[in-house]
Amino acid sequence: MVTPAYRRQRGMSLVELVVGIAIMSLVSTMILMGWFSLQKSYSYSVKSNVQRDSARQALSRMQREIRDAEARPLPNVDPAIYRARTYWIAVYTTFNVYKTASPTPQLNTNTGLAPHMVMYRLYSDGEIWRFDDLNNNGVIAGVNMDPSHDDPSGFNSAEQSTGEGAQLYLKYVTNYSTDPAHPTPVFRYMYYDDSGTLVTEDHAYNWTDWSGVGHNDRSNTIAAIIRTLVDLVPGKAPVSADLETTAQIRNQR
Amino acid sequence: MRDLRSQEGSMLVLLIGVVAALAIMASTLVMLTGNVQSNTAQERTRSKAFDVAEGGLDYYMNQMALGWPKGVASPPAFNSAAFRSLDQFNNASEYPNPAGGAAFANVTVYDNDQTVNGKVNEGYSVVASPHTDANGDGKVWLVATGATGRKAAGIQVKVNRTPVNTQFPKGIVVYAGGNMTSNGGGNNPKITVEDSGGPGNQVHGYVKGTIDTVTVFDQSSANPVIPSVGSLGQYVPPLSDLIPDSMVNQIIALAQTLGRYYDTTQGASLPADKTGLCVIRVADGTTVDLGNNGGINSLASPGILMILGPEGGSGNAITLDMGGNQDFWGVLYTDGRFKSSHGTPDIHGMVICKSNFDMKGTPGILYNASVIANLANQWTLTVNQVPNTWRELRPTPAP
């Protein structure tokens, strides 16, 4: 005899339990999938926002510094651009030099406010580093500045710690690393060649041809085009932000 | 059983946890995005402030080409209203006025009168250098500032003036394409040399047609005028050999650029001010009176006054009249005739007329080489940046 009270305390059958577990599993899976998806999306948004911001700021700063490039005055006269290569550039600049209260501020002299050398270089690890000739002796110590040296895989990463005024500028730059067989130049240069034609090349230098005629492509460079491909989600399949700007060198136009 | 039933389920707790986590993530993302947006907006504003400063600099360089600040007390004032109305900058929502009432754009002139590292006339002093080209070397420093929203930018550059080379021929005091008459012959000579420009320099006077007396030319002093009169069989070059049409057209174009070109045949009024460069077109038969007393221009700042006939016309019967004690320094050029109707006016420089040259009264036509030389430095063709002097200044604090 089953009393009413016993009937009320009766458990679920096995079938009911299995069905219940299945439904709960399905719902839990859906919730977890949604959660993971949200997290992934959130993570992507945060990382890509940060990367975009960093890249934009770095590019802007680079553009302003190169835009201010200025020839080195006497006694060590040199064009505003010291090296114009595909993955690195070295210029003399006074960008952000502190404006003194002296009676002759902001002059092109060889002391104090003279332009000093600044260099940007992309390494094969995808990092752009900025170097600064802090003692203004015309050389950035601890860095190979040989003009024939223009392959990121050949750059010595030790320069990142030994180079004068070394600063990490931007990470996850994929111009070179994504496809080393077909890399994207970071720097290109616009200059007027000796026939007056405007040329855009991924390098510029002053050279002498076989007949002894000198060509001043580096001296005649009027603008540097800067392009960075920045990985927005490092560690994942690359999704790059493609940023490009042109720094018109005001003192060589 | 009632207690057990009241504790049944955990969905609410789970839901609250999930919603809380989502809320934290969402707010973090919003903050981050807002931060990035703010950075971008600041960067854009900074870039715009730089554009304003550089635009102001270019605009002012153009202003300086119209009025280089030499021999004046102050430079041309930066025309901020006209600059603000340019298409690029007249959108107040895109380029808002800076906070705190600071100037949207401004340019200050400093003369390059300071010695730096032994180089004379290299630098400037913000406290001591005059705001004009006081040393007269055709170079000054400009400091341009621009501000919009909460960002400001500054640029300095040395600029160099390229003067218009007027290329007037030296050694010609007068050229008359018609006849020359001189009433009151007892007062001759009337055409003399005031400044030959140096020993051995010859000064010529040309008359294409007839002349009533060559004694009008001073031929006996230490600095004589050598007359060439067509009716006496002497060679008189065509005017176009001395003053080619291209030179006349260049002067007309310069006057148009400077706003000193008046075509009265097209509705312009005859200007009262005939100093400096002044080109006036009048209808045939018109008499232009230069006035009776006073002075037009000076030795240091001579001028060019051209009285031309209608465009494409002949200039027939146009008269340039001068009388009283009027003084003129520079070059007088007319398509018609020159007449001094009375008195003792003096012209220091050169007179060119395509028609007759009629001297009543006792005018003095005085060749002055310094006047001709000074003309070459009176007007500005362009104002250019001196390479390797352009610098962006450290931004001034945001207002």
Interface residues (C-beta under 8 A of the other chain):
Chain A: I31 W35 L38 Q39 Y42 S45 V46 N49 V50 R52 D53 R56 Q57 S60 R64 R67 D68 E70 A71 P73 A80 T94 F95 N96 V97 Y98 K99 P103 T104 P105 Q106 L107 N108 T109 N110 T111 R250 N251 Q252
Chain B: V18 L22 M25 T28 L29 L32 T33 N35 V36 N39 T40 E43 S47 Q114 V116 N117 E122 G123 Y124 S125 V126 V127 A128 Q156 Q385 P387 N388 T389 W390 R391 E392 L393 R394
